[in-house]
């Protein structure tokens, strides 16, 4: 929403997408010496960047891991390595939630048996 409002208020330049040949508008003046893409192609091209890629960044506290959590749909920075399941990365919060649900699902019903009196 904010992007669209900013896009409407700034100078728009008409471009032809290098990939799909659709006409689109960009919020800057193109230099013309590089390829330009429509918003749909850009989103499709950048989607693979978000998933399954972990950046390790040094910090005072140690290594910080930056990645895209698929479940909560956001970019996360955390000190713990992300959990990867079936090739998908999850943040600490989503990992804890999934493990808790698995533990409770695996419990089933417990029957208590009284020991026999001798």
Residue frames relative to the residue before (quaternion, step in Angstrom):
aa qw qx qy qz dx dy dz
X 1.0000 0.0000 0.0000 0.0000 0.00 0.00 0.00
X 0.6736 0.4771 -0.2986 0.4790 3.59 0.86 -0.92
X 0.6324 0.5440 -0.3322 0.4402 3.56 1.01 -0.83
X 0.6639 0.5029 -0.3092 0.4590 3.57 0.93 -0.88
X 0.6454 0.5096 -0.3281 0.4649 3.59 0.98 -0.78
X 0.6515 0.4993 -0.3111 0.4790 3.58 0.98 -0.84
X 0.6450 0.5394 -0.3121 0.4423 3.55 0.99 -0.90
X 0.6710 0.5050 -0.2991 0.4530 3.58 0.98 -0.83
X 0.7209 0.4639 -0.2561 0.4466 3.59 0.99 -0.78
X 0.6830 0.4707 -0.3021 0.4698 3.62 1.16 -0.37
X 0.6546 -0.4850 0.3906 0.4286 3.55 -1.32 0.05
X 0.1655 -0.7921 0.5827 0.0756 3.57 -0.84 0.99
X 0.1653 -0.7650 0.6169 0.0831 3.52 -1.06 0.88
X 0.3974 -0.7157 0.5274 0.2274 3.53 -0.97 0.92
X 0.0115 -0.7949 0.6063 -0.0188 3.59 -0.92 0.97
X 0.3033 -0.6818 0.6199 0.2428 3.52 -1.34 0.25
X 0.4687 -0.7044 0.4638 0.2629 3.55 -0.69 1.15
X 0.4644 -0.6967 0.4847 0.2531 3.55 -0.88 1.02
X 0.7048 0.4911 -0.2559 0.4434 3.55 1.07 -0.75
X 0.8385 0.1717 -0.0528 0.5144 3.60 0.72 -1.06
X 0.4189 -0.7471 0.4171 0.3039 3.61 1.34 -0.07
X 0.4108 0.6805 -0.4993 0.3447 3.61 1.16 0.48
X 0.4467 -0.6512 0.5385 0.2941 3.55 -1.25 0.46
X 0.0790 0.7810 -0.6143 0.0800 3.57 -0.96 0.90
X 0.3797 -0.7083 0.5466 0.2355 3.56 -1.30 0.14
X 0.1459 -0.7652 0.6218 0.0809 3.55 -1.09 0.77
X 0.4773 -0.7166 0.4450 0.2461 3.57 -1.10 0.67
X 0.6875 0.3729 -0.3073 0.5421 3.57 1.10 0.69
X 0.5239 -0.6140 0.4755 0.3499 3.57 -1.26 0.23
X 0.3444 -0.7694 0.4968 0.2064 3.60 -0.52 1.13
X 0.4655 -0.6761 0.5007 0.2747 3.55 -1.10 0.75
X 0.4297 -0.7371 0.4257 0.3014 3.56 1.19 -0.53
X 0.6511 0.5331 -0.3188 0.4361 3.59 1.24 -0.15
X 0.7371 0.3185 -0.2202 0.5539 3.60 1.24 0.26
X 0.5932 -0.5829 0.4053 0.3796 3.59 -1.19 0.37
X 0.1592 -0.7627 0.6203 0.0903 3.56 -1.19 0.63
X 0.1958 -0.8034 0.5599 0.0531 3.53 -1.05 0.87
X 0.5133 -0.6139 0.4972 0.3355 3.56 -1.21 0.57
X 0.6841 -0.5059 0.3298 0.4090 3.58 -1.24 0.36
X 0.6324 0.5347 -0.3382 0.4470 3.62 1.03 -0.70
X 0.6817 0.4728 -0.2883 0.4781 3.60 0.89 -0.90
X 0.6254 0.5340 -0.3392 0.4567 3.60 1.02 -0.76
X 0.6575 0.5090 -0.3084 0.4620 3.56 0.92 -0.90
X 0.6628 0.5016 -0.2959 0.4707 3.56 0.97 -0.87
X 0.6722 0.5008 -0.2925 0.4601 3.58 0.98 -0.85
X 0.7281 0.4313 -0.2401 0.4755 3.60 1.02 -0.76
X 0.4856 0.6787 -0.4372 0.3352 3.62 1.19 -0.27
X 0.6662 0.5014 -0.3158 0.4527 3.59 0.94 -0.78
X 0.5833 0.5830 -0.3783 0.4204 3.61 1.13 -0.49
X 0.6632 0.5407 -0.2999 0.4217 3.54 1.01 -0.85
X 0.7693 0.4051 -0.2053 0.4494 3.55 0.84 -0.96
X 0.8834 0.1139 -0.1022 0.4430 3.50 -1.20 0.82
X 0.5999 0.5160 -0.3885 0.4722 3.58 1.09 0.57
X 0.1017 -0.7939 0.5990 0.0236 3.55 -0.77 1.07
X 0.1795 -0.7609 0.6156 0.0994 3.56 -0.86 1.00
X 0.2103 -0.7543 0.6090 0.1262 3.57 -0.92 0.91
X 0.0401 -0.8069 0.5885 -0.0321 3.53 -0.68 1.17
X 0.3773 -0.7288 0.5154 0.2467 3.63 -0.73 0.97
X 0.0257 0.7824 -0.6217 0.0247 3.56 -1.11 0.73
X 0.7000 -0.4511 0.3352 0.4406 3.58 -1.29 0.06
X 0.6971 0.4735 -0.2614 0.4708 3.59 1.10 -0.70
X 0.6841 -0.3887 0.2890 0.5453 3.59 1.25 -0.27
X 0.7241 -0.3888 0.3054 0.4809 3.55 -1.16 -0.50
X 0.1810 -0.7573 0.6201 0.0964 3.56 -0.94 0.95
X 0.2457 -0.7692 0.5778 0.1188 3.55 -0.91 0.98
X 0.0955 -0.7855 0.6110 0.0219 3.56 -0.82 1.04
X 0.1935 0.7769 -0.5672 0.1929 3.56 -0.73 1.11
X 0.4854 -0.6384 0.5123 0.3072 3.54 -1.34 0.11
X 0.2439 -0.7567 0.5928 0.1285 3.58 -0.66 1.13
X 0.3908 -0.7571 0.4816 0.2054 3.54 -0.60 1.19
X 0.6665 0.5309 -0.3140 0.4188 3.59 0.97 -0.83
X 0.7794 0.2900 -0.1806 0.5252 3.62 0.80 -0.90
X 0.3835 -0.7878 0.4299 0.2180 3.58 1.35 0.16
X 0.6271 0.5001 -0.3711 0.4679 3.58 0.81 1.02
X 0.5067 -0.6068 0.5068 0.3436 3.55 -1.28 0.34
X 0.1346 -0.8188 0.5581 0.0036 3.55 -0.76 1.13
X 0.1287 -0.7280 0.6652 0.1046 3.54 -1.22 0.67
X 0.1745 0.7822 -0.5832 0.1329 3.58 -0.79 1.03
X 0.5536 -0.6281 0.4432 0.3202 3.56 -1.25 0.50
X 0.6586 0.4810 -0.3102 0.4885 3.62 1.16 -0.50
X 0.5276 -0.5911 0.4915 0.3615 3.55 -1.18 0.56
X 0.4746 -0.6758 0.4722 0.3083 3.60 -0.96 0.77
X 0.4642 -0.6505 0.5254 0.2920 3.54 -1.21 0.58
X 0.1413 -0.7757 0.6105 0.0744 3.56 -0.89 0.95
X 0.0320 0.7786 -0.6241 0.0571 3.56 -0.77 1.09
X 0.8376 -0.0215 -0.0413 0.5442 3.55 -0.77 1.07
X 0.7039 -0.4869 0.2611 0.4465 3.58 1.04 0.80
X 0.6299 0.5057 -0.3289 0.4892 3.60 1.28 0.21
X 0.3354 -0.7611 0.5264 0.1764 3.59 -0.95 0.89
X 0.0986 -0.7840 0.6123 0.0280 3.55 -1.11 0.85
X 0.4663 -0.6640 0.5091 0.2871 3.58 -1.09 0.75
X 0.7201 -0.4495 0.3130 0.4260 3.57 -1.32 0.22
X 0.6557 0.5181 -0.3176 0.4481 3.59 0.92 -0.88
X 0.6925 0.4646 -0.2757 0.4781 3.59 0.86 -0.96
X 0.6110 0.5440 -0.3423 0.4622 3.60 1.09 -0.72
X 0.6624 0.5027 -0.3032 0.4654 3.59 0.87 -0.95
X 0.6536 0.5195 -0.3041 0.4589 3.57 0.97 -0.87
X 0.6673 0.4949 -0.3005 0.4686 3.60 0.94 -0.87
X 0.6642 0.5002 -0.3076 0.4627 3.60 0.92 -0.89
X 0.6350 0.5226 -0.3310 0.4627 3.60 1.00 -0.78
X 0.6594 0.4997 -0.3091 0.4689 3.61 0.94 -0.83
X 0.6406 0.5186 -0.3234 0.4648 3.58 1.03 -0.78
X 0.6525 0.5159 -0.3210 0.4529 3.59 0.95 -0.87
X 0.6940 0.4638 -0.2892 0.4686 3.58 0.87 -0.89
X 0.6389 0.5190 -0.3323 0.4605 3.61 1.05 -0.65
X 0.6970 0.4782 -0.2709 0.4607 3.57 1.05 -0.76
X 0.5311 0.6515 -0.4060 0.3585 3.59 1.19 -0.32
X 0.1481 -0.7970 0.5663 0.1485 3.53 0.83 -0.94
X 0.6433 -0.4814 0.3870 0.4523 3.55 -1.17 -0.52
X 0.2351 -0.7685 0.5837 0.1155 3.54 -0.92 0.95
X 0.1590 -0.7748 0.6069 0.0773 3.56 -0.92 0.98
X 0.2636 -0.7625 0.5734 0.1428 3.53 -0.77 1.05
X 0.1415 -0.7782 0.6089 0.0597 3.56 -0.91 0.99
X 0.3724 -0.7205 0.5393 0.2267 3.56 -0.86 0.99
X 0.4548 -0.6638 0.5046 0.3129 3.58 -0.97 0.75
X 0.5260 -0.6389 0.4618 0.3192 3.56 -1.11 0.72
X 0.4057 -0.6934 0.5421 0.2466 3.55 -1.02 0.84
X 0.2876 -0.7678 0.5489 0.1627 3.58 -0.97 0.83
